[in-house]
């Protein structure tokens, strides 16, 4: 294997993260092990894509359903809803139909960033959305207060989103402090919404198998 050529192609500075991790773990600067770690990291990032896909679609549809119960199916155009948002989030919604007009929720929902849905899990929406509708939206949530359930969902979303962004930018994820907790957070959120979807996810995911075969 032409390890040095691959290292040059990936860039020495980028590959140094993996070489340094191997040195820290084993005490030896082994380029072969570093490349194995790089490969494992890439496979793990790819493995997370399926759970992240199911998680994000599940979460955004769930939150959209909760908003719809309060503001109607066309909530992106509802002034009462828009006025409940921060200016930044209001612009995020209205910018999606400002040029070509509103063409229905189905066009808007996939375009909203995950951060928007994370922001919908802040306490500013407790009275209008979460106190009346969280139990219907997440019927399998633990027996906690509305604020506790909503906080769990928001904190999970923050951590999941941060990992998602690292994966999207091809950044290392093997060295993230809470890496082992991300799949359980994804799974628990999906399970709160639908146990059948959670079971399907558990059959599809490959993350846990990769965790069982770490390089370092």
C-alpha angles and dihedrals in degrees: 000000000000094000096168093052091051090048090053091049093050089042126255092246093053094045091048090076089064096040091050091049091053091048091050092049102040106017090236130101098226114168091191092058090044090055090048088053090049090052092047091049091051092048091048091050089051091046091056093056095080095050090043091051093051092043096051095046091046094049098045092047091048093050091044089053091052092049090047092056089059104032106019134255092293094055094143088072098038109114093206090056094043091051090054091062131084112259090253094053092043089056090047089059101039094044088066092067104021094100105037101021129248112310100177139287092281090067095046103044100065091047096057113097122241088245089065091058091046088055090052086063093064121112092253087081097047097098098042102037119003104046093053100034114024095094092053092044096048103024095170097051117130119268096269135121120283090251092051094050092046091048091051090052093047095047090048091050092051093053094042092048092051091054091044090055093050090051091048090054094044092243121155114272101174090085097051112124097223098036094121091056099054101080092047088052091051092047095046093050092050090047091053088059102038131354093202091056089047090053091049090050091051089056093050104042122099098180096098093051089054091049088055090058104047121168095215 
